Amino acid sequence: MKNIKELNQHYSKRKSDIKNRLKEFKKIKSKSKEILFIELCFCLCTPLSKAKRVIEVINPENKILLTKGSQKDIAGSLKGYARFHNNKAEYIVEARDKMHLLENLPSNNLKARDFLVENFKGLGLKEAAHFLRNTGYNNLAILDGHIINCLHGLGALKSNSRPTSKKQYEEMARRFKNFSKKVNIPLDELDLLFWSSKTGCVLK
């Protein structure tokens, strides 16, 4: 999307699908621990990988994830679907042993995000925000490369360099939120809008 006019045109086409997807995310909070774990695995595996490919292997049908499958088994399952599959298998095994921590997540979105970053290896600020958004939290900036490039292209960011510190992340998140208010599109919807412009569909 090259300008705000084009952004609004795309939003008018995708608005209904985006709102429905966010409603689905809200329902996940009340789902089983297994469903929450699958969502966590998805967010651990998407960095530097294509979401569509990750979804093919990170789903409730992959019993290796949900049982006591070894790190080697999980790595083999991820190979070809997620980059750095060995590292991500390690993160999944460690996360599986800490799932009880998700039962007491703070209700405040930023505190919940920081709690996840502190307690789950492989979750940075972006990945933690991604998981929370996908499980019903709102108004969290998920600053991955594509979103940053979109914001830069639309003039909301002076540079498309990736944040290298929490302070930089928070400043970019502030600018993202300000741009969201400027164009009158809620932050969560704007994130999915940017992604749908690239993938042609509303994923997660």
N, CA, C and O of each residue as an XYZ file, in Angstrom:
816
protein
N       0.840     -1.192      0.000
C       0.000      0.000      0.000
C       0.877      1.245      0.000
O       1.697      1.439      0.897
N       0.696      2.082     -1.011
C       1.585      3.213     -1.220
C       1.149      4.481     -0.484
O       1.971      5.359     -0.226
N      -0.133      4.580     -0.148
C      -0.623      5.793      0.515
C      -1.858      5.466      1.344
O      -2.370      4.347      1.302
N      -2.327      6.452      2.097
C      -3.453      6.227      3.008
C      -4.747      5.935      2.240
O      -5.583      5.158      2.701
N      -4.907      6.552      1.084
C      -6.094      6.275      0.278
C      -6.161      4.800     -0.094
O      -7.212      4.169      0.018
N      -5.045      4.265     -0.532
C      -4.983      2.848     -0.880
C      -5.195      1.975      0.356
O      -5.825      0.919      0.285
N      -4.658      2.432      1.489
C      -4.850      1.715      2.753
C      -6.332      1.614      3.087
O      -6.818      0.533      3.422
N      -7.046      2.711      3.003
C      -8.477      2.720      3.314
C      -9.285      1.867      2.335
O     -10.268      1.236      2.720
N      -8.869      1.854      1.085
C      -9.565      1.031      0.094
C      -9.411     -0.448      0.429
O     -10.363     -1.223      0.344
N      -8.209     -0.816      0.807
C      -7.971     -2.211      1.176
C      -8.721     -2.567      2.456
O      -9.229     -3.679      2.605
N      -8.781     -1.610      3.374
C      -9.485     -1.849      4.640
C     -10.971     -2.088      4.405
O     -11.567     -2.957      5.041
N     -11.559     -1.345      3.521
C     -12.985     -1.504      3.244
C     -13.285     -2.899      2.682
O     -14.373     -3.435      2.890
N     -12.321     -3.477      1.977
C     -12.505     -4.817      1.408
C     -12.299     -5.907      2.451
O     -12.954     -6.948      2.406
N     -11.391     -5.668      3.388
C     -11.003     -6.707      4.344
C     -11.589     -6.529      5.743
O     -11.413     -7.394      6.601
N     -12.270     -5.436      5.977
C     -12.715     -5.083      7.322
C     -13.521     -6.187      7.984
O     -13.262     -6.529      9.138
N     -14.478     -6.744      7.288
C     -15.329     -7.778      7.868
C     -14.523     -9.024      8.238
O     -14.693     -9.572      9.327
N     -13.647     -9.473      7.337
C     -12.817    -10.650      7.609
C     -11.892    -10.407      8.798
O     -11.690    -11.295      9.627
N     -11.338     -9.218      8.876
C     -10.420     -8.879      9.961
C     -11.136     -8.879     11.302
O     -10.632     -9.436     12.277
N     -12.303     -8.259     11.356
C     -13.059     -8.215     12.611
C     -13.476     -9.614     13.047
O     -13.456     -9.924     14.239
N     -13.851    -10.458     12.094
C     -14.228    -11.827     12.428
C     -13.040    -12.612     12.972
O     -13.185    -13.404     13.903
N     -11.874    -12.390     12.391
C     -10.685    -13.083     12.870
C     -10.359    -12.662     14.299
O     -10.003    -13.505     15.122
N     -10.473    -11.396     14.599
C     -10.199    -10.921     15.953
C     -11.206    -11.474     16.956
O     -10.857    -11.721     18.111
N     -12.447    -11.670     16.526
C     -13.448    -12.296     17.398
C     -13.044    -13.735     17.715
O     -13.247    -14.216     18.830
N     -12.471    -14.415     16.724
C     -11.998    -15.788     16.943
C     -10.867    -15.812     17.961
O     -10.794    -16.712     18.799
N      -9.989    -14.821     17.884
C      -8.887    -14.743     18.851
C      -9.426    -14.592     20.274
O      -8.894    -15.192     21.208
N     -10.477    -13.792     20.436
C     -11.059    -13.573     21.762
C     -11.559    -14.886     22.372
O     -11.497    -15.078     23.586
N     -12.050    -15.777     21.523
C     -12.614    -17.036     22.009
C     -11.529    -18.000     22.485
O     -11.804    -18.895     23.284
N     -10.305    -17.826     22.003
C      -9.236    -18.765     22.335
C      -8.896    -18.732     23.825
O      -8.446    -19.734     24.381
N      -9.109    -17.586     24.470
C      -8.803    -17.463     25.907
C      -9.496    -18.544     26.732
O      -8.958    -19.016     27.734
N     -10.679    -18.922     26.305
C     -11.461    -19.891     27.078
C     -11.223    -21.328     26.601
O     -11.874    -22.253     27.088
N     -10.317    -21.521     25.672
C     -10.052    -22.855     25.148
C      -9.140    -23.637     26.089
O      -8.707    -23.121     27.119
N      -8.857    -24.878     25.728
C      -8.031    -25.755     26.559
C      -6.569    -25.326     26.570
O      -6.130    -24.531     25.739
N      -5.829    -25.868     27.527
C      -4.402    -25.591     27.603
C      -3.699    -26.037     26.325
O      -2.734    -25.411     25.887
N      -4.190    -27.121     25.732
C      -3.567    -27.641     24.515
C      -3.671    -26.638     23.374
O      -2.717    -26.452     22.619
N      -4.824    -25.992     23.246
C      -5.007    -25.009     22.172
C      -4.111    -23.796     22.411
O      -3.522    -23.262     21.472
N      -4.007    -23.362     23.664
C      -3.117    -22.248     23.995
C      -1.660    -22.616     23.695
O      -0.881    -21.787     23.224
N      -1.313    -23.858     23.974
C       0.058    -24.299     23.718
C       0.355    -24.312     22.221
O       1.442    -23.912     21.803
N      -0.591    -24.762     21.422
C      -0.419    -24.755     19.970
C      -0.198    -23.325     19.480
O       0.642    -23.081     18.614
N      -0.954    -22.389     20.038
C      -0.810    -20.987     19.644
C       0.570    -20.457     20.042
O       1.186    -19.689     19.303
N       1.041    -20.873     21.205
C       2.367    -20.463     21.652
C       3.443    -21.031     20.726
O       4.393    -20.337     20.366
N       3.285    -22.297     20.348
C       4.235    -22.924     19.424
C       4.252    -22.194     18.086
O       5.312    -21.992     17.494
N       3.083    -21.805     17.620
C       2.984    -21.072     16.357
C       3.807    -19.787     16.420
O       4.557    -19.476     15.495
N       3.661    -19.050     17.513
C       4.370    -17.771     17.646
C       5.861    -17.966     17.876
O       6.653    -17.081     17.553
N       6.256    -19.101     18.426
C       7.671    -19.413     18.570
C       8.303    -19.771     17.228
O       9.500    -19.575     17.021
N       7.487    -20.297     16.325
C       8.026    -20.816     15.064
C       7.924    -19.867     13.871
O       8.593    -20.085     12.861
N       7.111    -18.830     13.963
C       6.930    -17.958     12.802
C       8.099    -17.019     12.483
O       8.246    -16.637     11.322
N       8.938    -16.625     13.451
C      10.038    -15.735     13.081
C      10.883    -16.292     11.941
O      11.356    -17.427     11.999
N      11.065    -15.474     10.898
C      11.850    -15.821      9.712
C      11.277    -17.009      8.939
O      11.970    -17.624      8.128
N      10.009    -17.325      9.196
C       9.344    -18.416      8.487
C       7.994    -17.921      7.980
O       7.459    -16.933      8.481
N       7.450    -18.611      6.988
C       6.162    -18.227      6.440
C       5.034    -18.821      7.284
O       5.012    -20.022      7.555
N       4.099    -17.963      7.696
C       3.017    -18.400      8.585
C       2.211    -19.553      7.982
O       1.833    -20.486      8.692
N       1.951    -19.490      6.687
C       1.159    -20.544      6.042
C       1.836    -21.900      6.176
O       1.173    -22.914      6.394
N       3.156    -21.915      6.046
C       3.893    -23.172      6.175
C       3.905    -23.641      7.631
O       3.770    -24.834      7.902
N       4.066    -22.711      8.556
C       4.096    -23.078      9.968
C       2.764    -23.683     10.398
O       2.734    -24.646     11.164
N       1.659    -23.117      9.905
C       0.332    -23.629     10.265
C       0.157    -25.081      9.836
O      -0.579    -25.835     10.473
N       0.828    -25.473      8.761
C       0.716    -26.845      8.268
C       1.224    -27.861      9.285
O       0.754    -28.998      9.321
N       2.185    -27.451     10.110
C       2.758    -28.388     11.076
C       2.379    -28.048     12.512
O       2.299    -28.943     13.353
N       2.146    -26.777     12.809
C       1.753    -26.381     14.161
C       0.235    -26.341     14.232
O      -0.384    -25.312     13.965
N      -0.347    -27.455     14.589
C      -1.804    -27.577     14.688
C      -2.138    -28.709     15.651
O      -1.268    -29.516     15.979
N      -3.402    -28.781     16.115
C      -3.773    -29.799     17.112
C      -3.577    -31.232     16.657
O      -3.558    -32.140     17.488
N      -3.430    -31.462     15.358
C      -3.244    -32.818     14.850
C      -1.807    -33.308     15.025
O      -1.549    -34.507     14.928
N      -0.888    -32.410     15.278
C       0.502    -32.795     15.484
C       0.684    -33.249     16.927
O       0.987    -32.442     17.805
N       0.501    -34.515     17.162
C       0.538    -35.055     18.520
C       1.930    -34.999     19.147
O       2.064    -35.050     20.370
N       2.960    -34.895     18.318
C       4.317    -34.801     18.854
C       4.461    -33.572     19.740
O       5.183    -33.597     20.736
N       3.771    -32.498     19.372
C       3.852    -31.271     20.161
C       3.140    -31.413     21.493
O       3.606    -30.905     22.513
N       2.013    -32.103     21.481
C       1.134    -32.145     22.642
C       1.511    -33.229     23.647
O       1.080    -33.186     24.799
N       2.315    -34.199     23.215
C       2.735    -35.267     24.121
C       4.159    -34.989     24.579
O       4.642    -33.861     24.482
N       4.811    -35.997     25.067
C       6.186    -35.830     25.527
C       7.190    -36.166     24.423
O       8.239    -36.760     24.677
N       6.851    -35.777     23.204
C       7.781    -35.975     22.101
C       9.107    -35.306     22.417
O       9.133    -34.220     22.995
N      10.200    -35.941     22.045
C      11.518    -35.404     22.366
C      11.831    -34.181     21.514
O      11.159    -33.904     20.521
N      12.861    -33.461     21.925
C      13.295    -32.297     21.151
C      13.676    -32.719     19.737
O      13.397    -32.002     18.776
N      14.312    -33.882     19.610
C      14.702    -34.391     18.293
C      13.470    -34.687     17.446
O      13.445    -34.372     16.257
N      12.446    -35.291     18.052
C      11.203    -35.588     17.328
C      10.543    -34.310     16.826
O      10.088    -34.238     15.684
N      10.498    -33.305     17.694
C       9.855    -32.039     17.334
C      10.644    -31.334     16.238
O      10.063    -30.771     15.310
N      11.968    -31.368     16.348
C      12.813    -30.748     15.317
C      12.563    -31.403     13.968
O      12.486    -30.723     12.946
N      12.438    -32.725     13.968
C      12.159    -33.444     12.726
C      10.804    -33.073     12.149
O      10.632    -32.991     10.932
N       9.844    -32.850     13.039
C       8.501    -32.453     12.613
C       8.510    -31.065     11.981
O       7.778    -30.802     11.027
N       9.348    -30.181     12.522
C       9.394    -28.794     12.042
C      10.243    -28.617     10.789
O      10.070    -27.645     10.053
N      11.146    -29.536     10.547
C      12.080    -29.390      9.428
C      11.334    -29.237      8.106
O      10.465    -30.042      7.771
N      11.685    -28.201      7.368
C      11.030    -27.936      6.095
C       9.827    -27.009      6.214
O       9.306    -26.523      5.210
N       9.388    -26.767      7.456
C       8.243    -25.886      7.700
C       8.654    -24.597      8.414
O       8.070    -23.538      8.187
N       9.654    -24.699      9.268
C      10.101    -23.535     10.032
C      11.618    -23.472     10.001
O      12.291    -24.478     10.224
N      12.156    -22.294      9.725
C      13.603    -22.132      9.733
C      14.137    -22.262     11.159
O      13.431    -22.002     12.133
N      15.391    -22.666     11.251
C      16.037    -22.867     12.550
C      15.220    -23.840     13.408
O      14.957    -23.595     14.585
N      14.830    -24.948     12.776
C      13.933    -25.899     13.431
C      14.524    -26.504     14.704
O      13.782    -26.841     15.626
N      15.847    -26.645     14.764
C      16.460    -27.202     15.980
C      16.302    -26.256     17.168
O      15.946    -26.681     18.267
N      16.569    -24.975     16.938
C      16.404    -23.987     18.011
C      14.949    -23.895     18.458
O      14.654    -23.830     19.651
N      14.053    -23.889     17.487
C      12.637    -23.737     17.816
C      12.089    -24.969     18.529
O      11.188    -24.860     19.361
N      12.628    -26.128     18.206
C      12.238    -27.342     18.936
C      12.649    -27.236     20.401
O      11.921    -27.660     21.298
N      13.821    -26.665     20.625
C      14.289    -26.453     22.003
C      13.344    -25.515     22.745
O      12.993    -25.768     23.898
N      12.934    -24.440     22.093
C      12.018    -23.490     22.723
C      10.685    -24.163     23.072
O      10.119    -23.927     24.140
N      10.196    -24.998     22.159
C       8.902    -25.657     22.368
C       8.964    -26.607     23.561
O       8.043    -26.640     24.377
N      10.044    -27.379     23.665
C      10.188    -28.319     24.783
C      10.226    -27.558     26.111
O       9.592    -27.968     27.083
N      10.968    -26.454     26.146
C      11.036    -25.661     27.377
C       9.686    -25.028     27.698
O       9.281    -24.968     28.859
N       8.995    -24.559     26.670
C       7.682    -23.934     26.876
C       6.670    -24.948     27.382
O       5.810    -24.619     28.199
N       6.768    -26.178     26.898
C       5.834    -27.231     27.306
C       5.912    -27.468     28.811
O       4.911    -27.787     29.451
N       7.099    -27.310     29.363
C       7.276    -27.517     30.802
C       6.858    -26.307     31.636
O       6.816    -26.381     32.864
N       6.552    -25.198     30.971
C       6.181    -23.976     31.693
C       4.750    -23.536     31.400
O       4.376    -22.404     31.709
N       3.968    -24.393     30.824
C       2.624    -23.996     30.421
C       1.759    -23.527     31.579
O       0.835    -22.733     31.398
N       2.070    -24.029     32.775
C       1.286    -23.614     33.938
C       1.381    -22.106     34.192
O       0.500    -21.519     34.821
N       2.456    -21.487     33.696
C       2.627    -20.050     33.902
C       1.579    -19.233     33.162
O       1.294    -18.095     33.535
N       1.011    -19.808     32.121
C       0.007    -19.076     31.338
C      -1.309    -18.922     32.095
O      -2.155    -18.107     31.726
N      -1.473    -19.707     33.150
C      -2.717    -19.638     33.922
C      -2.800    -18.349     34.734
O      -3.888    -17.943     35.142
N      -1.674    -17.713     34.968
C      -1.669    -16.519     35.820
C      -1.076    -15.307     35.102
O      -0.390    -14.491     35.718
N      -1.338    -15.193     33.819
C      -0.851    -14.040     33.083
C      -1.530    -12.766     33.586
O      -2.732    -12.780     33.852
N      -0.795    -11.680     33.721
C      -1.420    -10.410     34.113
C      -2.492    -10.008     33.111
O      -2.378    -10.308     31.922
N      -3.513     -9.343     33.576
C      -4.571     -8.884     32.675
C      -4.112     -7.678     31.851
O      -4.601     -7.454     30.744
N      -3.175     -6.910     32.395
C      -2.618     -5.777     31.673
C      -1.782     -6.292     30.503
O      -0.906     -7.138     30.688
N      -2.049     -5.787     29.306
C      -1.398     -6.361     28.128
C       0.124     -6.203     28.119
O       0.832     -7.141     27.753
N       0.635     -5.047     28.511
C       2.078     -4.839     28.501
C       2.779     -5.663     29.585
O       3.871     -6.186     29.364
N       2.145     -5.774     30.756
C       2.726     -6.593     31.826
C       2.724     -8.064     31.422
O       3.664     -8.800     31.722
N       1.656     -8.487     30.737
C       1.581     -9.870     30.266
C       2.668    -10.135     29.228
O       3.309    -11.186     29.245
N       2.868     -9.180     28.328
C       3.913     -9.316     27.302
C       5.287     -9.460     27.934
O       6.054    -10.352     27.573
N       5.597     -8.576     28.883
C       6.914     -8.600     29.524
C       7.104     -9.874     30.350
O       8.214    -10.399     30.436
N       6.031    -10.367     30.952
C       6.090    -11.610     31.720
C       6.471    -12.767     30.801
O       7.299    -13.601     31.167
N       5.879    -12.822     29.622
C       6.179    -13.888     28.671
C       7.636    -13.826     28.216
O       8.312    -14.851     28.129
N       8.108    -12.624     27.931
C       9.491    -12.449     27.477
C      10.470    -12.926     28.552
O      11.492    -13.539     28.244
N      10.148    -12.639     29.807
C      11.032    -12.996     30.915
C      11.046    -14.502     31.191
O      12.036    -15.036     31.692
N       9.947    -15.181     30.865
C       9.798    -16.575     31.292
C       9.839    -17.619     30.181
O       9.968    -18.810     30.467
N       9.731    -17.201     28.920
C       9.712    -18.181     27.832
C      10.830    -17.891     26.835
O      10.812    -16.879     26.134
N      11.786    -18.786     26.788
C      12.899    -18.652     25.853
C      12.377    -18.680     24.413
O      11.540    -19.512     24.066
N      12.876    -17.767     23.585
C      12.436    -17.716     22.191
C      11.366    -16.680     21.931
O      11.059    -16.371     20.779
N      10.791    -16.138     23.005
C       9.786    -15.086     22.852
C      10.424    -13.724     23.114
O      10.807    -13.415     24.242
N      10.532    -12.920     22.066
C      10.925    -11.536     22.246
C       9.673    -10.693     22.391
O       8.574    -11.233     22.516
N       9.822     -9.392     22.376
C       8.665     -8.502     22.515
C       7.658     -8.731     21.384
O       6.449     -8.739     21.612
N       8.164     -8.915     20.181
C       7.276     -9.133     19.023
C       6.514    -10.442     19.152
O       5.294    -10.469     18.990
N       7.225    -11.533     19.443
C       6.587    -12.842     19.517
C       5.588    -12.927     20.675
O       4.523    -13.529     20.544
N       5.945    -12.316     21.810
C       5.037    -12.314     22.965
C       3.766    -11.534     22.643
O       2.665    -11.964     22.987
N       3.921    -10.385     21.983
C       2.753     -9.590     21.594
C       1.892    -10.353     20.595
O       0.664    -10.278     20.634
N       2.544    -11.083     19.705
C       1.831    -11.893     18.707
C       0.968    -12.951     19.403
O      -0.209    -13.111     19.079
N       1.560    -13.666     20.355
C       0.813    -14.689     21.093
C      -0.373    -14.078     21.832
O      -1.479    -14.618     21.798
N      -0.140    -12.966     22.489
C      -1.216    -12.337     23.261
C      -2.339    -11.857     22.357
O      -3.513    -12.026     22.686
N      -1.995    -11.262     21.223
C      -3.029    -10.818     20.287
C      -3.857    -12.011     19.797
O      -5.078    -11.923     19.664
N      -3.171    -13.121     19.533
C      -3.857    -14.308     19.025
C      -4.671    -15.026     20.089
O      -5.425    -15.947     19.775
N      -4.528    -14.615     21.341
C      -5.302    -15.244     22.411
C      -6.191    -14.232     23.136
O      -6.551    -14.435     24.295
N      -6.540    -13.147     22.450
C      -7.581    -12.275     22.965
C      -7.169    -10.956     23.570
O      -8.032    -10.132     23.873
N      -5.881    -10.723     23.757
C      -5.443     -9.403     24.235
C      -5.502     -8.421     23.063
O      -5.518     -8.832     21.902
N      -5.535     -7.130     23.370
C      -5.596     -6.167     22.266
C      -4.654     -4.984     22.487
O      -4.077     -4.794     23.557
N      -4.531     -4.200     21.413
C      -3.754     -2.961     21.425
C      -2.275     -3.184     21.737
O      -1.658     -2.411     22.470
N      -1.716     -4.260     21.167
C      -0.289     -4.536     21.298
C       0.364     -4.455     19.925
O      -0.147     -5.013     18.954
N       1.477     -3.769     19.848
C       2.189     -3.625     18.575
C       3.049     -4.850     18.321
O       3.885     -5.215     19.149
N       2.842     -5.486     17.169
C       3.632     -6.644     16.754
C       4.575     -6.157     15.649
O       4.225     -6.162     14.469
N       5.760     -5.743     16.049
C       6.651     -5.036     15.129
C       7.626     -5.985     14.436
O       8.797     -6.066     14.806
N       7.135     -6.696     13.434
C       8.033     -7.513     12.634
C       8.444     -6.719     11.394
O       7.994     -5.591     11.191
N       9.294     -7.313     10.574
C       9.845     -6.597      9.439
C       8.808     -6.063      8.471
O       8.924     -4.933      7.997
N       7.795     -6.866      8.171
C       6.786     -6.432      7.205
C       5.998     -5.230      7.722
O       5.751     -4.281      6.978
N       5.608     -5.269      8.985
C       4.855     -4.159      9.569
C       5.704     -2.892      9.571
O       5.217     -1.810      9.242
N       6.960     -3.030      9.938
C       7.854     -1.873      9.970
C       8.012     -1.274      8.572
O       8.003     -0.054      8.407
N       8.156     -2.136      7.574
C       8.284     -1.646      6.200
C       7.023     -0.907      5.750
O       7.105      0.120      5.076
N       5.855     -1.438      6.128
C       4.593     -0.777      5.775
C       4.491      0.598      6.430
O       4.126      1.581      5.785
N       4.813      0.652      7.704
C       4.738      1.912      8.430
C       5.724      2.937      7.871
O       5.415      4.124      7.766
N       6.888      2.465      7.522
C       7.890      3.354      6.934
C       7.416      3.866      5.576
O       7.559      5.049      5.265
N       6.851      2.965      4.770
C       6.368      3.349      3.459
C       5.240      4.364      3.509
O       5.077      5.168      2.592
N       4.467      4.324      4.579
C       3.342      5.245      4.741
C       3.722      6.491      5.544
O       2.870      7.328      5.840
N       4.990      6.608      5.890
C       5.463      7.811      6.562
C       5.317      7.824      8.065
O       5.574      8.848      8.699
N       4.908      6.703      8.656
C       4.724      6.668     10.111
C       6.039      6.475     10.853
O       6.151      6.825     12.027
N       7.035      5.916     10.167
C       8.354      5.723     10.748
C       9.394      6.367      9.836
O       9.278      6.301      8.612
N      10.406      6.985     10.431
C      11.445      7.639      9.646
C      12.390      6.629      9.008
O      13.001      6.910      7.977
N      12.507      5.458      9.618
C      13.421      4.431      9.129
C      12.743      3.072      9.195
O      11.842      2.868     10.008
N      13.164      2.150      8.354
C      12.636      0.797      8.439
C      13.633     -0.149      9.113
O      13.553     -1.366      8.946
N      14.561      0.413      9.867
C      15.492     -0.405     10.653
C      14.743     -1.101     11.779
O      13.813     -0.535     12.353
N      15.141     -2.312     12.091
C      14.492     -3.077     13.153
C      14.936     -2.561     14.515
O      16.081     -2.132     14.660
N      14.068     -2.591     15.506
C      14.462     -2.141     16.849
C      15.488     -3.091     17.453
O      15.382     -4.309     17.307
N      16.466     -2.530     18.122
C      17.515     -3.347     18.743
C      17.481     -3.277     20.264
O      18.347     -3.849     20.926
N      16.501     -2.590     20.823
C      16.356     -2.500     22.268
C      14.875     -2.337     22.601
O      14.062     -2.009     21.737
N      14.545     -2.569     23.854
C      13.163     -2.385     24.281
C      12.740     -0.936     24.121
O      11.603     -0.654     23.743
N      13.658     -0.013     24.412
C      13.343      1.406     24.291
C      12.970      1.757     22.845
O      12.006      2.485     22.608
N      13.733      1.240     21.889
C      13.425      1.484     20.482
C      12.107      0.838     20.090
O      11.317      1.416     19.343
N      11.877     -0.359     20.597
C      10.625     -1.060     20.297
C       9.429     -0.247     20.784
O       8.450     -0.075     20.059
N       9.516      0.245     22.007
C       8.404      0.994     22.590
C       8.158      2.301     21.824
O       7.013      2.721     21.658
N       9.231      2.932     21.363
C       9.071      4.170     20.603
C       8.395      3.884     19.254
O       7.529      4.645     18.820
N       8.782      2.813     18.608
C       8.147      2.444     17.337
C       6.691      2.031     17.564
O       5.819      2.324     16.746
N       6.441      1.347     18.683
C       5.072      0.959     19.020
C       4.211      2.204     19.229
O       3.052      2.241     18.817
N       4.784      3.213     19.866
C       4.054      4.471     20.083
C       3.686      5.114     18.748
O       2.569      5.600     18.572
N       4.623      5.113     17.821
C       4.362      5.705     16.510
C       3.325      4.888     15.730
O       2.499      5.443     15.005
N       3.383      3.576     15.890
C       2.391      2.687     15.263
C       0.995      3.032     15.787
O       0.043      3.150     15.016
N       0.890      3.189     17.091
C      -0.407      3.500     17.701
C      -0.903      4.879     17.269
O      -2.094      5.062     17.016
N      -0.008      5.828     17.187
C      -0.405      7.169     16.727
C      -0.896      7.132     15.285
O      -1.868      7.805     14.941
N      -0.233      6.355     14.448
C      -0.655      6.229     13.058
C      -2.023      5.546     12.981
O      -2.862      5.912     12.158
N      -2.236      4.560     13.840
C      -3.517      3.873     13.904
C      -4.649      4.858     14.201
O      -5.716      4.792     13.592
N      -4.407      5.760     15.134
C      -5.410      6.775     15.472
C      -5.608      7.750     14.321
O      -6.728      8.179     14.043
N      -4.519      8.093     13.659
C      -4.587      9.043     12.546
C      -5.474      8.520     11.420
O      -6.267      9.270     10.852
N      -5.341      7.239     11.100
C      -6.114      6.672      9.981
C      -7.443      6.077     10.456
O      -8.242      5.593      9.654
N      -7.668      6.122     11.794
C      -8.910      5.637     12.384
C      -9.147      4.155     12.114
O     -10.258      3.736     11.792
N      -8.081      3.374     12.250
C      -8.170      1.918     12.147
C      -7.521      1.340     13.406
O      -6.343      1.599     13.650
N      -8.253      0.564     14.213
C      -7.691      0.016     15.447
C      -6.377     -0.723     15.190
O      -6.198     -1.336     14.138
N      -5.474     -0.662     16.145
C      -4.141     -1.213     15.991
C      -4.159     -2.680     15.557
O      -3.442     -3.059     14.631
N      -4.965     -3.499     16.214
C      -5.008     -4.927     15.896
C      -5.513     -5.161     14.471
O      -5.040     -6.055     13.769
N      -6.469     -4.351     14.065
C      -7.002     -4.482     12.716
C      -5.986     -4.022     11.685
O      -5.888     -4.593     10.599
N      -5.236     -2.993     12.028
C      -4.238     -2.460     11.110
C      -3.131     -3.482     10.875
O      -2.643     -3.622      9.753
N      -2.735     -4.188     11.916
C      -1.725     -5.236     11.783
C      -2.186     -6.295     10.780
O      -1.455     -6.640      9.851
N      -3.393     -6.802     10.974
C      -3.921     -7.829     10.073
C      -4.144     -7.276      8.669
O      -4.028     -8.005      7.683
N      -4.459     -6.008      8.584
C      -4.640     -5.367      7.283
C      -3.322     -5.339      6.509
O      -3.279     -5.673      5.325
N      -2.260     -4.942      7.185
C      -0.948     -4.925      6.540
C      -0.570     -6.316      6.042
O      -0.064     -6.474      4.931
N      -0.822     -7.320      6.879
C      -0.449     -8.674      6.483
C      -1.324     -9.204      5.348
O      -0.840     -9.915      4.468
N      -2.603     -8.861      5.371
C      -3.480     -9.344      4.296
C      -3.113     -8.715      2.958
O      -3.370     -9.293      1.901
N      -2.509     -7.528      3.008
C      -2.081     -6.891      1.767
C      -0.919     -7.654      1.141
O      -0.702     -7.589     -0.069
N      -0.170     -8.380      1.979
C       0.968     -9.145      1.485
C       0.581    -10.565      1.111
O       1.020    -11.086      0.086
N      -0.254    -11.200      1.959
C      -0.576    -12.620      1.753
C      -1.845    -12.856      0.955
O      -2.051    -13.943      0.413
N      -2.707    -11.830      0.880
C      -3.965    -12.001      0.170
C      -5.059    -12.618      1.015
O      -6.157    -12.867      0.519
N      -4.777    -12.872      2.296
C      -5.794    -13.437      3.186
C      -5.525    -12.976      4.610
O      -4.460    -12.435      4.907
N      -6.498    -13.194      5.489
C      -6.374    -12.778      6.884
C      -6.026    -14.010      7.710
O      -6.891    -14.838      7.993
N      -4.768    -14.126      8.092
C      -4.322    -15.283      8.872
C      -4.281    -14.932     10.346
O      -5.304    -14.581     10.933
N      -3.108    -15.025     10.945
C      -2.990    -14.719     12.369
C      -1.555    -14.369     12.714
O      -1.251    -14.079     13.871
